[in-house]
Amino acid sequence: MQDINIKITDRDGVTHDIVAPTDMAMNLMEVVRSYELAPEGTIGVCGGMAMCASCQCYVLSDTVLPEMGDDEEAMLSEAFDVKENSRLGCQIQIGPEMEGLEVELAPES
């Protein structure tokens, strides 16, 4: 088992140093939920299907992420508070290559 270290800044501006497992096929949205970094019902509303933007985050680190898929791109084109570094947390799989990832949760829309 290999865990990675990531930093997540919540919607109140508090940065959390998180240890996330890479062997559980989790995505970033699920990590945020498991650490309760956003109130219940305000993140991952669609269950991680890229059909809402409740898990939108801003990527602050230089971590290389997978290409954005069509569903993610379409959802972000309709979301609020979108920036150039916006991604959907449900589309970022947690693996060893995500070591050092730093994100900030987008405001709740």
VENSUL-V935910 format. One record per residue. N is the residue number from 0. RES is the residue in one letter. PHI is phi in whole degrees, 0 to 359 (999 if undefined). NEAR is the number of other ideal C-beta (glycine too) atoms within 12 Angstrom. D_FIRST is the distance of its C-alpha to the first C-alpha in Angstrom with 1 decimal. Layout:
n/res/phi/near/d_first
N/RES/PHI/NEAR/D_FIRST
N/RES/PHI/NEAR/D_FIRST
This chain:
n/res/phi/near/d_first
0/M/999/10/0.0
1/Q/237/16/3.8
2/D/260/19/6.6
3/I/239/28/10.1
4/N/256/23/13.5
5/I/226/38/16.3
6/K/243/30/19.8
7/I/234/41/21.6
8/T/265/27/25.4
9/D/281/25/26.7
10/R/288/27/30.1
11/D/264/15/31.7
12/G/86/12/30.7
13/V/271/15/28.2
14/T/266/18/25.1
15/H/245/26/21.8
16/D/272/17/19.0
17/I/245/31/15.9
18/V/256/19/12.2
19/A/244/39/10.7
20/P/285/24/7.5
21/T/258/23/7.2
22/D/254/14/6.2
23/M/242/17/9.4
24/A/54/13/12.0
25/M/271/28/13.5
26/N/250/36/16.3
27/L/300/43/17.8
28/M/301/40/20.4
29/E/292/28/18.1
30/V/295/41/16.3
31/V/301/39/19.9
32/R/294/29/20.9
33/S/293/24/18.2
34/Y/269/24/19.1
35/E/54/17/22.7
36/L/270/35/23.7
37/A/217/34/26.5
38/P/303/17/28.9
39/E/309/13/28.4
40/G/85/13/30.1
41/T/247/24/30.1
42/I/218/38/27.0
43/G/71/34/25.8
44/V/301/26/29.2
45/C/272/22/29.0
46/G/82/16/25.6
47/G/90/29/24.0
48/M/260/20/26.6
49/A/59/32/27.9
50/M/247/20/31.2
51/C/216/30/31.5
52/A/239/37/30.7
53/S/293/35/29.6
54/C/257/43/26.2
55/Q/302/43/27.8
56/C/219/46/26.5
57/Y/252/28/27.6
58/V/277/33/25.2
59/L/261/22/26.2
60/S/265/23/24.0
61/D/271/11/24.4
62/T/302/26/21.0
63/V/282/14/21.8
64/L/255/28/21.4
65/P/298/19/22.2
66/E/305/11/25.9
67/M/286/21/27.3
68/G/279/19/28.2
69/D/300/12/31.7
70/D/296/20/30.9
71/E/295/34/29.2
72/E/299/19/32.1
73/A/296/17/34.6
74/M/294/30/33.2
75/L/293/31/33.1
76/S/291/17/36.7
77/E/253/19/37.8
78/A/277/27/35.7
79/F/267/17/37.1
80/D/58/20/36.2
81/V/283/22/34.7
82/K/237/18/34.2
83/E/298/10/33.5
84/N/261/21/29.9
85/S/287/32/29.4
86/R/216/40/26.6
87/L/267/44/25.5
88/G/301/46/22.2
89/C/290/35/21.8
90/Q/258/35/21.9
91/I/253/38/19.2
92/Q/286/29/15.8
93/I/274/37/12.8
94/G/218/26/10.9
95/P/305/19/10.2
96/E/289/17/14.1
97/M/270/34/14.7
98/E/309/22/13.9
99/G/84/20/17.2
100/L/302/36/18.5
101/E/232/27/21.5
102/V/224/40/23.3
103/E/236/33/26.2
104/L/290/42/26.9
105/A/292/33/30.3
106/P/301/24/33.1
107/E/289/21/33.5
108/S/266/18/36.2
